[in-house]
Amino acid sequence: MLAVQVLGPLRVRRDGVVLALGPAGRRAVFGLLALAHGKPVTRAELVDALWGERPPPSATNVLHTHVKHLRRLLEPERGPRAPSTTIPAVDDGYALTLPPDAVDVVRFRSLVARADPGRAADPRHAADLLGRALALWHGRPLADVPVLAGHPGVVALDGERRTALARYAEVMIGAGAARDVLPALVEHVAAHALDEAMHALLIRAYIASGQRDRAFDTYNVVRRNLTEELGVNPGPELSAAYLDALEEPPEANAAAPAKPRTSGARVNQLPGDVVGFTGRQAEIAALDRVPAAGRTGVPIVVVCGTAGVGKTALALHWAHRIRSDFPDGQLYLDLRGYDPRSPVAAEDALTRLLDGLGVTGADVPVDPDQRAARYRAELADRRVLVVLDNAAGVDQVRPLLPGTSSCLVLVTSRNSLAGLVAVHGAHRVDVDLLPVPDSIALLRALIGERVRREPGAAAELAARCGRLPLALRVAAELAASRPDSSLAELTGELADRRRRLRVLDVGDDVRAAVRTVFSWSYQQLGPRLAFAFRRLGLHPGADVTPFALAALTGRDPDESRADLESLARNHLVQPAAGGRFVVHDLLRAYAEELAGEHDPEPERTAAVGRLLDHHLAAASAASDLTHPADRPYRPDVPVTLPPPFTGVDAARAWLDAERSTLVALCRFAEHDDRPRFAVDLANTLYRYLESGHYADALSVYECALRAARRAGEDGMLAAASTNLGALRRLLGDYDQAAGHLREAIERHRRTGDQHGAARALSNLGVVQERLGEHEEAASLHQEALALHRRSGNRHGEAAALLNLGNVHSRPGHHADAVEHLERALDLFGRLDDAVGQASALANLGDVCANLRRYPDAVRHLSRAQELFQRLDHSYGVAVTLSNLGNVHARLGDWSRAHRCYTSALDGFRDIGHRYGEASALNGLGEALCLAGRTDEARAAHTSALRIATETGDRDEQDRARAGLGVVRQHV
């Protein structure tokens, strides 16, 4: 009995034995006849399909020969002159006449038709029929007949499968079996990146199966694809699915939890409550009414008012009042919305907020949309108060809104943020100038009895300060520092100063009052402190340290610490955690204005240069301690101050604390036309940033590349492209990685930078290995090895040998892999490089497992794991655990394999290593399937397929599909 497979590679079986159809043209003829399922296909149609507009003169004879051979193959018992009953001639063509059940496409269409709602009223019966229909597919129709890839019949069949899959997904989601349709949907959207309707179904399936984080990831990926490829936004169906994902799921339907949070610890980032807070009873009463409003969306409160009116003080005071209502924590972030040089971008704000929630380093998604989705997922089931201070506009706030009503968002802004009110239903609380009684009460709380003794002068002082809390506090500090002066005398001085000041906005009484008070306070400072205050206006970061001020002033760090403490006592800066100091944006603007008036431009430029040099030198010193092997290849930097740390741990802590400042300085340098600093900073930090801080690495590297392109220098462009390419490789974005790295290699060769070229070659080699181009990968690693040997870079030589061992770790090449890995292990040992030794041992263990030398594999991997754990090397620990899982699975120890894979999976997810995550998921799926836990195995392979498809990793895609096939067989 003949059986024909069209739905996948073309196959013809007789009694289960595959028949050899012959050359490509003959296979194409048979495929066209099978597609027509009994209907005649004319010779003209066959010729057009095989040769298009340029058929050979002998086309008809070639067709006749193909048909003759097919008849002999399919009808071996037919006599030489007997007519064919399988492929008879019909008019001016041929037809394939087989029983309906003999051709899979006919069976597929029959099953789909029977599942039509009009014929299959029972959804379970419809699901069974559609599932059986889709199970007939083994890939694209006629997948191994490329000449027919664009044939209308093949294209139409693809459309029929899509329709059937969509119907199947809808039925399965409705029946509560969404998990079972996920593999098919994931595979479809991987091949059809712009299919909005099927992406919407996948999102709905993820929601129904309790995987809302996957739903958000899917939406963000397709939205980006639509924008980049077509220049359009998601349509109504896709947008509706996304809105469904934003809704809080009912408890009863929470089929499975989302990805576990990195940290469930309570966070409290609120600055301290305001000392001497006075008044605002009406505003507090309005705020108190908000949490009880019972809205279904996320509650949002906007506290708005003019600069210096006390918005932040009111927001923080109220936040402390309601802290107990949010037991899962309180987040705080100053968005610096009115800083003209460095407002906090939404993507950077998300990074800081995620950090507060325990999501750090490489676990922070690089894509801004995915970062926002992760932020919402982290907050989804938690009661958290989010305070967003000093927002410039709605666009800065909207990406930072949680997705569920369990949280409360409190925003302060000079802007009314009408968009939040109109679209998101925010409550707005307007903050006006302090009433006169409240202003006097605040002065009384800050100054004391003199206010009681001189009520008239106190009222005049409040009026001179514009009844602004910020100005009142600065004035009160001056009054407190001069206890022998009466308030009347002080008020007279203030009035006189206002008359003599050049007020830029003469019609703005509030701004005039603030500037007058600032000027009055500034004049009380001695020359030393006044100079330090002016220098603070040149700092582009969110806060300042004594070392940074020392660089700006050219003084000693200890003296600068004393200066900052004195300025804090005068309410001109505010102390913050970690020995840092924050400057109010109005005071920062005033300090910058004063610097422009009093300090010559060359001095200001030199001061900023010293600030940048200090941070670059400190970053270099820290990197020398954390990654000493790369010291000869880091940029030469001037040393302006001794580094603010000693020892490896302190260096790493400094890098962690200064990371956001370093990102801000890189952006400042780009816009201030200092490309060399941006590129040198990226080259200095790349080992640290690539150890897990991928989001900040992307900000720095893209900034450096833009700056280098403007400069147009090959050396800077080569370094910047190498860094960005290496990061894109780590992120699994292999196409972009390859583009950046090929450009880098060409430029490194032009400049003669052997170390840079070798690094770019090695990274490109890893990319090509991941894409399945093993020969090219080996060639690239060989070239990198030669460059390292030529330049005498022994560490680079060992690393290149390690990479060569990895690329040969595949069937037929294991002996070469062992040779390279053993040489790498020996060289790393002579260099006393523990990380390199552990890496070589881990990979050597994996190769030994493939050679079935299991005792050697366990020995190498156990040694590697011990080394990595001692070094606190998270990635290495995850790799060795994953490889140990492979060994235990092959030995049949499913329980131990399961423990290894799940621990490895946690490690890879913590550091954001997507290739490792996909590999561990596939290993876990294989172990679970062999242990009979097929539902869990299907989920693991489905997740692996999604990740491998997004990264383009062919090996893990194939492994995932094979695993899903095994699961289907077991079921």
N, C-alpha and C positions, 0 to 999 in steps of 0.2 A: 504494500500500500504506500502510495506517495504522500508526503506531507511537505508543504511549501511554507517557508518563513520569509515574509516580506518585511515584517515589523522589526527591523534591526538588520544585521548583516544578512545578505541573501543566502538562504540555505534550502537545499532540497534533500529530503531523506526518503529512502526506500526501506521500509521495515526497520527504521531506526538508524540506518547506516547513511552517512552523509555522502552524497554524490558530488564528484568533481565536475562542475559545469563547464570549465574550460576558460579561455581568455576573457579579457574584460568586455570586449564587444559582444560575445555570446551571452555573458552574464547580463549585460544591459538589455539584450533582446528578450531574454527570459523574464527579467524583472518587469519590463513594460507589459508583457503578456499577462504576468501574474497580477499586476496592478489593475488590469482591465477586467479581471475575474470573470472570464467567459465571453466577454464582448470582443468582437473582432478589432484588430489594430491594423490599419492599412500600412502598406509598404512605405508610402510617403511619410506617414507619421513616424515610423521606425527610423527612416533615413534622417528625418529632421532632428529626432532626438539624439541620434548617435553622432551626426556630423554637422548639424546646423546648416548654415548657408553655403558651405563649401564641401559637398559630398564628393567622394572620388568617382570617377567614371564607372568604376566597377561596383558601386554601392549595392545595386540590386543583386548581383552575383554573390557578394559577400554575405548579404542577408540570407540568401538561399542556402549558402553553405552553413551558416550558423544554425538555421532551422533544421537542416538535414542532420547535423550532429546532435542537436537537442532531441530530435525524434528517436535517434538510435539509442541515446542514453536513457530516455524515459520509457521507451517501448522496446526493450531488447529482444522480445519474443515475436515482434511483428515481422512478417515476411517482407522480402525486398520490394515486392510490387503491391503489397497491401496498403490501402489508404491509412493515414494516421488518424487515430481517434483522440489522441491527447493534444496534438497541435495540428488541427486540420487547416487546410487552406480555405478561407472564407472570402469570396469575392476577390478584391485586390489586396488581401492581407492574410493574417493568421489569427487564431484564437487559441487560448489555453482552456481545455475542457476537462475539469476535474470535479469530483464531488465537492459540494460547498464546504464541508468540514476539513477538506484537504488544504485549504489556503487560510493562513491565520488572519488575514485582513477581512475575509468574509466572516469568520467566527467573531472577530472583534466587533464588526458592524451589527451582527445579529444580537450579541449580548447588550450592546449599547441601546439598540432599538427596544429590546425587551425591558430595559431599565427606565424607559420613558415614563414620566409621572402618570400618564394616562393608562399605562399598562401595568405598572408596578406601584400600586398604592402604598404598600408597606415599605417604609424607608429602609428597613433592614434588608429586605429582599433586593431593593434597588442597589444598596451598597454592595451586596454580595455579587450581583451581576456586573456592576461597574468595576469592582475590584478584580474579578476574573478577566474582564476585558482588558484592563490595563496591565495585568500580569503577563499578557501575550507579548508585550513590547520588550525588546531587548536593545533599544537604541533607536537612532533615526531610521526611517524607512530606507531600505537598500543602502545601508551605511557604507558598505564596501564597494559600491558602484558609483564612484564620484561623478561620472559623466551625467548621471541622472539627479544630482543633488538639487538642481533648480527646476526640475521637471514639474509641471503643474500638478500632476498626480501625486508626486511626493509631497509637495507643499500642501496640497489639500489634505493629505493624510495627517500631516503634522497638526493641521488645524482641527481635524476630527479628534485627535488625541487630546489636544488642549481643551476642547469642549467637554470631552468625557471626564477629564481630570477635574475640571472646574465643577462639574455636576457631582462627581464623587466626593470632592472636598466639601461641598455644601452639605451633602447628605451626612458625611462622617462628622462634621462639626455639629450638625443638628442632633446627631445620635449620641453625642458625648464621646466620640472616639477620634478626636482631632489628632492625637499623637500618632495614630496609624497612618495618617495621610501626609505627615510632615516630610518623610524622605522623598516622596514623589514631587511634592511642591518645591522643596529645596532644590532638587535636581533640575526641575523645569526653569525656575527663575535664574539659576546659575547659567543656563544656556540662552535665556531671553531676558537680558538685563533691563529692558525698557517696557516689559509687559506689565502695565499698571494693574490690570484686573487680577492677574495671578499673584502679583505681589500683595494685593489687598487680601486675597484669600489666605495667603501664607501668614500675613499679620493676624488675621482672624483666627487661624488655626493655632498660632502661638498663644494668643490671648486665651483661647478656650482650653489650652493645655497648661495654663498657668505660667507661661514663659514670656512675661511682658517685656523683660529686657531684650529678648530676641525680637520681639515685635518692634520695639523702638529701633533696634539696630537695622532691621530690614527696611523700615520706612526711611531711615536716614541714608542708607546706601542707595535706594532707588531714587530718592529725591535728588541726591547729588548727581546720579547718572542722568536723570532727565534734564537737569540744569546744564550740565557740562556737554551732553551730546546733542540735545534738541533745543536748549534755551527756553524750556517751559517749566512751569510749576506743576506739582501733582494735581490730577484731575479730581472730580467729586468722589469717585469710588474709593480711590486711594486715600484721600483726605478723610473720608468718613471712617475708614478702617483705623486710621491714626487717631482720630478723636475717640473711637471706641477704646483704643489702648490707653488713652489718658484717663478714662473713667475708672473709679475705684471698683475693683471686682467684688461681687458679693462673696462673703465668707464661705458660703456653702459650695461655691463653684471654684474655689481656689484649688484646682487639681494638683498643682505642684508649685513649690516655691521658686522664685526667681533665683538667679545666681546669688550664692551667699555673700553677705557683706564682708568686706575686709575687716571691719571692726564694728562691733556693736556697742563700744564704750560710749558713755555719755560725754558730750563735749560742751564746754562753756567758754565761749570766746568773747563774752561781753566785757568791754572795759568797765572799770569801777563806776558805781553810781556817782552822780555829781554832788560834790560837797556843797552844802548850803543851798540846795535847790529850793526855790521859792516861787509861790504862785502857780499859775497855769491850772487852776482848779477846773475851769470850764473845759479846757482842752483834755485834761485827764478824764473827766466825766465822759466826754465824747469817745475817747479811746476805750474806756471801760465797756462801753456798749457794743463794741465791735465783736468780740468773741462770742457774745450771746446772740448774735444776729441770726445764727442758724442757716447760713447760706450753704448751698450744695457745692459750690466751687471752692477753690483755695481762697481763704480770707486774706485780703490785702489792705493795708492801711498806708496812706500817703500823708506824711507830715510835711507840709510845704510852707514856705515863707522866705523872706529876704535874707541875704547873707548876714550872719552874726546875730540872728534873732533868737537863737537858742533851740533850733530844731533838734540837733543832736542831743543836747542836754535833756530835752523833753522825752525824746525817743528812748534814750538809755534809762532815764528815771522810770519810765513806764515799763520798759522791758524787765527791769529788776523787780518791779511790782508783780509781774505776771509770770515770773520764771517757773514757779511751781506748777503752772498749768501745762508746761512743756517738759515733761520728765526725761525725754530723750535728748535734750540739750538745746543750746542756743548758739547760733552762728552769727558772726559779725564780720562785716567787710566794708571798708571805706573805699568807695568807687572812684573817689577823686575826680568827680565829673566836671568840675570847673577849673581843673588844672590844665592850662592850655598846652602844656608840653607832654604830660604823661597821665591822662585819664586811664583808668583800668579798663582794658578791652574785655568784652564779655567772655571770650575764651579763657583769658587769664583769670578772670573772676571765678569761673567754674573750677579751674584748677585749684585755686585757694580754698574754695568752699568744699570741694571733694577732699582736699587734704584735711580739713577740719573734721570730716566724716570718717577719716581713717583710710581713704582711698588715695594712695600715694604712688609716686614713682611711675613705673611702667604700667601700673594698673589704671592710670588715667588715660582714657582714650585720646588719641591724637586728633581725630576728626572732631571739629567743634560741635556738630550735631550729635554725634555719638557721645561726646562728653556731657552734653546737656541731658541726653537720655539716661546716661549712667547716674547723673546727679538726681534726676527725678526718681529713678529706681531705688537709689539709696534712701530717699526720703519717703518712699511710698507708704510704708507701714510704721512710720515713726511720728511722734508728736514733737516737732522741732520748731523753735522760733528762729526766723531768719531776719536779721537786721541788715539792711542795705543802706549805708549812709552816703549822703552826698552824691546822689545820682543826677546825671545831666539830662536824661530823657528816657522815653519809654523803651527805645531800642537797647539801651544799656541794661535795662531791668528785665525785659521780657524773657530772655533766655535763662534767667536765674530763678524763675518762678517754679515752685514744686508742682507736681501734677495732681496732688490729692488734697482733700480738705483737712487732713490731720495736722497740717502745718499752718503757721501764720507768718505772713511776710510784712515787715515794717520797713517802709522806705522813707528816707528824708531827701528833699530836693528843693532847690529854689524855683524849680519848674512845677507847675500844677499837675503835670503828668496826666493830662486829660484823657489820653489814650487808654491808660490803665483803668480809669474810672468808667469810660464808655464801653470798652471791649471786655474788660475782666471784672467789672463790678467792684472796683476798689472804693474804699471809704476815704474821703479826703478830709483832713483836719488842718485848717488854716491856722498858722501861728503868726499873730500880729506882734507889734511892739509891746513890751511889758507895760501894763497899766502903771500909772504913777505910784500908787500905794505898793504894788509889788516891786517896783524898781527900788523904792526906798527901803522896803523890807530886805531885799537882797543886799543892798549896801550895809544895812544894819547887821546882817548876819556875817558879812565879810570884814567890816571895819570895827564895829562895836559901838561903845557908848557915845562917841563923838557925833554919830548920826542923831541920837536922841537929843544931844545938847544943841545941835545946829540943824533943826529940821528944814529951815528955809534954804540953807546952803546945800543940804543933802538933796532937796528937790531940784535945786539949780544944777547940781552935779549930774543927777539922773537925766535932766533935760539935755545938758551938754553932751552926754554920752548917747543921745538919741534913744534912750530907754532900750538899748540893745544889751543883752546879757554879756556877750563877749567883751564889749567896750566897758561895761560896768565892772567886770572882774579885773580887767587890766587897770582901770582907774583905781579900784579899791586896793589893789596891791601896792600902787604908788602911795596912796594915802596911808596904808598901814606901815610902809617903810619910812614915813616921815611923821612920827607921832607928835612932834612938837609943832607942826603946822596945823592951823585951823582949816576946816573944810572950806571956809569962805576964801582963804588965801589960795588954796589949791584950785578952787573953782575959777577964781580970777585968773590964775595962770593959764588954765585951760581955755578960757574965753579969749585971752590975749593971743594964745598960740593959734587959735582958729582964725582970728583976724589976720594973722601974718602968713598963714599957710596959703600956698597956691593950690586951691582945690580944683581938680580937673573937671569934675561934674558939679558945677555950682548949683544946678537945679536939683541935685540929689542930696537931700538933707541926711539921709541914712548913711550914704557913703562918706559924706563930709564928716559926720560925727565919728565914724569908725576911724577914718584916716587921722582925724585930729587927735583922738585918744592914742592911737598907735604912735603918732609923732611925739606926743607928750611923754609917753613911756620910753620911747627910743632915746629921747634927749636926756633922760635920767641915767642912761647907761654910760659907763666910762668908755674911752676910745677902744679899749681891748674888746669889751663885750659888744660894742656897736659894730666893730669890724667882723666879729664872729657871726653876729646876727645877719649882716649883709651877705656874708658868704653862704649862709643857709639858703638864700634865694637862688643860688646857682645849682643846687643839688636836684637832679631830676627824679630821684627815687621817692618812695612813699615815706621813708623814715631815714634817720641819720644816726651813725655811730660816732663815738669819739675819734676813731681812726679816720673816718671819712672827713670829719670837720678838720682834723689835723692836716689832712692832705689839702683841703681847700684853703686853709689859713697859712700853711707852712710852719705850723707849731708842733709841739710835742703832744702825743695822745693824752697824757695825764692832764696837761694844761687844758686841752680841749674838753675833756670830761668835766673838769671844774667849770669851764665856761658854759657848757650845756646845763649843768645843774643850776648855775646862777640864772641863766635865761629861763629855766623852768620856774624858779622862785618868782620871777617877774611875769609869769603867765605868758611868755612869748614862745615857749615850746612846752610840750607835754611829755612826761616820762612814759615809756612803754616797756613791755616785757623784754628781757634779755639785754638790758643796758642800752636800749635804743630810745630815740626821742622822735616825737611826731610834731610837725608844724602845721597849724591850721592853714587852710588854703588862702584865707585872706591875709594872714601874717606872712605866708610864703610869698604871695604876690607883692606885698608891701616891701619885704626884704629885697626882692628882685628889683623893684623900682628904685630903692635906695642904692643898690649896687650900681645900677645904671647911672645914677646921678653923681655918686661920690667916687667910684673906682674906675680908672681908665680901662678901656676895652682890652688892651693887651694884657693887663693884670687879670681881668676876668677870664680871658681865654686861657691864660697860663694856669689859673686856679682849677678850672675844669679839666685841663690836661693832667694836672697832678692827681685829681680825683680818679680819673680813668686809669692813669699809670698805677696808682695805689691798688685799685681793685684787680688789675691785670697781674701785677706782681704778686699780690696775695693769692690769687687763684693759681698762679704758676707754682708758688711755694707749696700750696696745699696739694697740688697735683704731683709735685716731686715726692711728697711723702706717701700719697695714696697709690701712685703708679710710677715708681722710680725707673722702671725699665725704659720708659718713653722720654726721660729727661733730655737726652741729646737731640730729640727731634721736635721739642717744643720751641715756640718762638722766643727769641731773645727779648727780654723785657727789662726796663729800668727798675731798680729797687729804690723806692722813695722812703719807705718806713719799714721797720722790722715787722715780720708777719705777726698778726694778732693771735698766734696759736703756736703750740709746740706738740709734736707727737701726731701719729696717724689719726687717732680718734678725734682729737681736737681739730685737725685739719678737715676731716669729714664733716664734723659738726659746723665748722665755719662755712663750708660750701653749702650745707643744707640751709643755714640761717640766711645766707646772703644770696641764695639762688634767685629770688624774685628781684632783688636789686640789680644783680648782674644782667638779668633779662632786660630790665628797664634801661640800664646803661647801654646795652647793645643797641636797643632801639633808638636811644638818644644819639648815639654815635652815628648811626645810619642817617638820621635826619640832619645832624650837625656836620655832615660831610667829613666824617672821620672813618673812612672804610677800613683803614689798617687796624684800628682798634677792634672793630666788629669781627674781622676775619681772625685776628690773633686771639681774641677771646674764645671764639668757637674752637680754634685749634688747641687752645690750652685746656678747655673744659671737656673735650669730646669723650675722653674715657669716663669721666664722672657722669656726664649727661647720658651716655649710652648704657650706663649700668642700671638704668631704670627710669630716668626722668625724661621720658620720650616727648611729652607735650612741651616742656620747656626747651628741650633740644630742638624740636621743630621750629619754635619761635626764634631761637638764636641762629640756627643754620639758615633759615630762609632770609632772615634779616642780613646775615653776613653775605649771602649770595647776591641779594639785591644791591648791597653796598659795593661788592666786588664788580658787579656788572657795570655799575656807574663809573667805577674807577677804570675798568677796562684793562687791568693788568693780568697777564696770564697766570702768574704765580698765585695771586689771590683767588682768581676764578677756579684754578685747579683745586686748591685746598678747600674752598667752599663747596664745590661740586662733590668732592670726595666725602666730606662730612654728611652732606644731605643724601647722597647715594647710599652711604653706609647705614644711615638711619632708616631710609625707606626699605632697605633689605631687612632690617630688624623688624619692621612693621609689616613685612609680608607684601609690600607694594612693589613687586619685582619689576614690572615694566618701567615705572618711574626710576627705580633704583638703577636699572641697567642704563637708562638714558643719561643720568647724571654721571655715572661711573665711566662710561665710554668717553664722555666729554672730558672728564677729569684726567683720564689716562693720556689722551691726546695732548692736553695742555702740560701735564707733568713731563712728558717726553720732550716738549718744546723747550721747557725751562731747565731740563736736566736734573730734576728732582727725583732721584732714584727711590728714596724712602716713600715719598708720596705716591709715585707710580706703583710701587710694590703693594702699598696698602689698598689702592684703588683696584689693582688687578686681583688681589685676594678677595675683596668683597664681591667683585663681579664674578669671580669663580664660584663663590657660594651661591650667588643668584642663579647662575646657569645650572648648577647642580640641582637646586630646588625645582628648576623648570624642566629637569630631565635631560639636559644637554651635557651629559657626563664627559664626553671627549673634549668639548670646548672648555669645560670647567677644569679638567686636568691640565690642559695646555696653559690656561691662565695661571694656575697655581705654580706650574713649572717655571713660567716666566717670572713670577714674583719671587720664587726661590732663587733663581739666578741673580736677580737684582739685589736681594738681601745678602747673598754670598759676595757679590762684587763690592758692596759697600761695607762689608764686615759687620753687618747687623746680625748677631748670633740669635737674639731673641726672635727677630723676624724670620730667620732661617728655620728655627724650630717650629714657629707657627705655620710656616708654609708647608713643612713636612706633615704637620698635623692635618692641615687642610687636604693635602694629597691623600693621606690615609683615609680621610672621610669620603672623598670622591670615589675611591676605589672600593669602598665597603659595599659591594654589590656582587651578585653571582658572577663567577668567572674571574673575579679580580681580587679575591680575598687575600691571596698570597702577597700581592703588591701592597695591599692595605696594611697587612701585618708588618711588612718590611719598613714602610714609611713611618708607621706609628711607633715601632720600637726604636727607630733612629730619633724620632721626636722626643720620646720618653728619655732616652739617654742624654740628649742635648739639654733638655729642660733640667735634668738632674744635675748636670755639670754647671749649669747656670744658677742652680739653687732656686729655681722658679717653681714654687709649690703648686700654683694654679695651673701652670702648663703641664706639670707632671700628672696632676689629677685629671686634666682634660684628656691627655694621651691614654691614661689607664682606662678611663671611661669608654673611650672609643675602641680601644684594644679589646676590652671586655665584650663589646657588642660584636666585633668581628669574630672573636672566638666562639661566641654563641652561634653565629651563622655557620661556623665550621663544625658545629656540634661538639666543640671542646668545652663542655659545660663547667667542669671543675675550674679550668683556667678562667673562664668568663666570670664565674662567681668571685674568684680570688681577685682578679683585676678590678672588678666593679666595687667590691667591698672596700678595697684599698682606696679607690677613687672617692667613694662616698665618705670615708673617714677623713680624708684630706679636705674635701670640700666643706664638710661640716665644721672642721677646725678653723677653716678660713672664713666661715660665715658667708660662703659663696652660694647664694640661693639657686642660681641657674644651674650650677654644677651638680648640686644635690638633686634637683629635679631630673636632670638628664640621667644620672646614675640610677635613680629610682625607676625611671621609665625603662631603662635597659635591663635592670634586674627583674622588672615585671615580665619582660620578654623571655628571659631565661626561665623563670619559674613557670610561666605558661607552657613553654616547650617541655618542661619536665613534668607537667601535669599537676603542679601544685597551684590550683586555681585560687585558693584562699590567700596564699602569700602573694601571688601575682596581683590579685585584686587590691590588696593593701598597698603594694608598691605603686600601681597605676594611679590610685586615688590620691596618694600623697604627692606623686609627681604632678598630677593635674592641678592640685592646689598650688604647688610651687610655680608652675608655668603661668597660671592665671595671676598670681600675685605680682609677677614681674612683667606680665603682658607679652610673653613669648608665644606667638600664635602658631608657629610651626610645631613647637614642642607640645602645645595644647592639643593640636589636631592629632599628632602622633600618639600621645598618651590616651586620648579618647578612642582611637582605633584599637590600640592595644587592650584597653579596658573592654571595649565592645567584643573583641575576639575572646577574651577570657570569660566574659559573662555568657556569651553564646554557648561556649563549650561546657559551662556549668549549668546550662539549661535555663538561664534567666534571659529569655529572648526579648521581652519588652524593654528591659534596661539596656540590652545590647543594641537594640534598634535605636534607642534614644542616643546612645553614645556615638554610634556610627553616623547618625544624622547630623549631630553637632559637628563631628569631625569633617563631614562632607561640606557643610556650610562654611566652615573656616577655610578649608583647603581650596574651595571654589573661589572664595573672596581673595585669597592670596595668590592663586594660580599654581599651587603646589600639586603637580600632576601625580606624584607618587602617592601622596596621602589621599587624593581624590580616588585613584584606582583602588587603593586599599579599603577606603570607606565603602565604595560601591560593591566590592567583592564581599565585604563583611555583611552588607545588607542583603546580598544574594544568599549568603549562607543562612542568615536569620530566616529568610523566607522559606528556605528548604526545611529548616528545623520546625517551623510553624506548620 
